[in-house]
Amino acid sequence: MEEEKRQHLEFIQNITTRMNANSFQIKGLSITIVSALLAIYASTPKIVFIFIGIPPTLLFWFLDSYYLLQERKIRGVYNDVTGLKQINHVRLYEIPIEKYTKEIDKQFSFWNVFLSKTIMWLYLSMIVFLVIIGVLLNFKDCLIN
């Protein structure tokens, strides 16, 4: 039984590792797209290329929040299997993430994850940066005179 429990924990840990990798790739892709749009703006000074970066950044923010929420649920399963916390009963080789809802703990709420410090500062700062740069460049003639 102990060997099976250890193997179950390994399965859960592997899933958590994949979720971390996905989250990292999403962050990298988001930064790459915004940087590419800024490079396009530099070669063709059209302000629209700066503002086009905002919707993909929001999309990646939602996607990253989804992966972080799934990771938190899987960590909840891990904690229950190890006995660190006992929120739900988890059978051997079961990963019942649907049992981990915001009613059980607020950490399993999508909006709690969306506004968490770990990702909010990255995406919010990117959006604010794009808006400020776009507005300043759009009204640069007014600011200079």
Steps between C-alpha positions, in 0.01 A plus 500: 500500500781744585667444161169565323449819700850618407428428134171689524687800645752478213214513246361808672844663515554437127170672421598797718833523318322506162264772624800709613663456161180605321468809719862594433453458125185714506687780676787476252267497201311801631818701544622389156179611328500839671868547414435403137216751476724771646767409244241526222403842636866605493527413130156637405398775741131418522363527853253219435782243535548603862131470586468167313721349773234552770243232395760220470643601838153472655446165327831366632412633847176300496678191364780523757239541774326185380824299516585640843150410623543144374840484667351614831233232476761235429702622797182462705478138386869454585446640851206266554693194379797581722277576796627857542141623476182303480259700285371208292539125510716391208515137397819343371594619147209744497551869418156653562570868433128568449453455877721802570270799461485853633234385748762281670781759498530840336839405354304284251313803362588612146483869593718443804760350267448769233575774753779312680834672546683232306347591165308825541810719519647361179191533282365818658837672466519396134153640431568824689833536320333455160224748583741765632740464207212501252339810650832686529597420143153586373506842665873572470436800277274654764752431776793653311323827419 
